[in-house]
Amino acid sequence: MITSKRITLALIAAVVAAVLLFLAYAWITLHLSYSEGERAGYLQKFSKRGWVCKTWEGEIMLTTLPGAVPEKFQFSVRDEDVAKQFMAATGKRVLLSYAQHKGVPTTCFGETEYYAEKVQTVQ
C-alpha cells in the first residue's frame, strides 16, 4: 500500500530531478557553442535592458558595399569588462568576435543567441 509519505517523497524527488535537468540543459547551452565567428560594422546601439534580468544588448550595422542597404546584427554580452569596451566604442566601426548558443532556455542570459566575447575598434 502506498502511503502519503511515499507520495510526498516521490513528488519531491520528481521536482528535484526536473530542476537538475533544467540546470544541466542551461549549463550545456551556455558552455557549448554551435558556431563562432566575427562580424564587422558600426556599433549603432548598446544598452542594458530587461525588467527582472538585466542583460547587455547591442546592434551593429553591417555594410557590404557603398550604397547597399545595411544589415543589422543583434548580439548580447555577458561579460561586464566586454560591455565596458562596447560602451566606449559606441558609434565607431568595430570587429566583434562572437559565439552562437542555440536553445538557451531563458532570456535572463541574453535576448539573442549571439554572445559577443571580444571587441576591437577598427579604423
C-alpha positions in Angstrom: 0.0 0.0 0.0 1.3 3.4 -1.0 1.5 5.9 1.9 1.2 9.6 1.8 4.9 9.9 2.9 6.0 7.9 -0.2 3.9 10.1 -2.4 5.4 13.2 -0.9 9.0 11.8 -1.3 8.2 10.8 -4.9 6.9 14.3 -5.7 10.0 16.0 -4.1 12.3 13.6 -6.0 10.5 14.5 -9.3 10.8 18.2 -8.6 14.5 17.9 -7.7 15.1 15.8 -10.8 13.3 18.4 -13.0 15.4 21.3 -11.6 18.6 19.3 -12.0 17.7 18.5 -15.7 16.9 22.2 -16.3 20.2 23.3 -14.8 22.2 20.8 -16.8 20.5 21.8 -20.0 21.1 25.5 -19.3 24.8 24.8 -18.5 25.2 22.8 -21.7 23.6 25.5 -23.9 25.7 28.3 -22.3 29.0 26.5 -22.4 28.9 24.7 -25.8 28.8 26.9 -28.8 27.0 26.0 -32.0 29.2 28.3 -34.1 31.8 31.0 -33.7 32.8 33.9 -35.9 33.5 37.6 -36.3 31.4 40.5 -37.6 32.5 44.0 -38.5 30.3 47.0 -38.6 29.3 50.3 -36.9 28.1 50.0 -33.4 24.6 51.6 -33.5 23.3 50.9 -30.0 24.3 49.2 -26.9 22.3 49.2 -23.7 21.4 47.2 -20.5 17.8 46.0 -20.8 15.2 43.9 -19.0 12.7 44.1 -16.2 14.0 41.4 -13.9 17.1 40.0 -15.7 19.2 42.9 -16.9 21.3 42.0 -19.9 23.6 43.9 -22.2 22.2 44.1 -25.8 23.7 45.6 -28.8 23.4 46.1 -32.5 25.9 46.7 -35.3 25.2 47.8 -38.9 27.0 45.6 -41.4 27.8 47.3 -44.6 28.7 45.3 -47.6 29.0 47.8 -50.4 28.7 51.6 -50.6 25.0 52.4 -51.3 23.8 48.9 -50.3 21.1 48.6 -47.6 22.9 47.7 -44.4 22.0 44.6 -42.4 21.6 44.7 -38.6 23.4 42.2 -36.4 22.0 41.9 -32.9 24.0 40.4 -30.1 24.2 40.0 -26.3 27.1 40.5 -23.9 27.5 38.5 -20.7 30.9 39.8 -19.5 31.0 43.2 -17.8 34.5 44.0 -19.0 33.5 43.4 -22.6 30.4 45.6 -22.0 32.6 48.5 -20.9 34.6 48.1 -24.1 31.4 48.3 -26.2 30.2 51.4 -24.3 33.5 53.1 -25.2 33.1 52.1 -28.9 29.5 53.3 -29.5 29.3 55.0 -32.9 32.6 53.6 -34.1 33.5 50.8 -36.5 34.1 47.6 -34.5 35.2 44.0 -35.1 33.4 41.7 -32.7 34.1 38.0 -32.0 31.0 36.0 -31.0 29.8 32.6 -30.2 26.3 31.3 -31.1 24.5 29.4 -28.4 21.3 27.8 -29.7 18.5 26.8 -27.3 19.4 28.9 -24.2 16.2 28.3 -22.1 15.6 31.9 -20.9 16.3 35.5 -21.8 18.0 36.1 -18.5 21.3 35.2 -20.2 20.7 37.4 -23.2 17.9 38.2 -25.7 19.8 36.9 -28.7 21.6 33.6 -29.4 24.8 35.5 -30.4 27.1 36.4 -27.4 29.9 38.8 -28.1 33.1 37.7 -26.4 35.6 40.3 -27.7 35.5 43.7 -29.4 38.1 45.7 -31.2 37.8 49.2 -32.7 38.9 49.4 -36.3 39.9 52.4 -38.3 
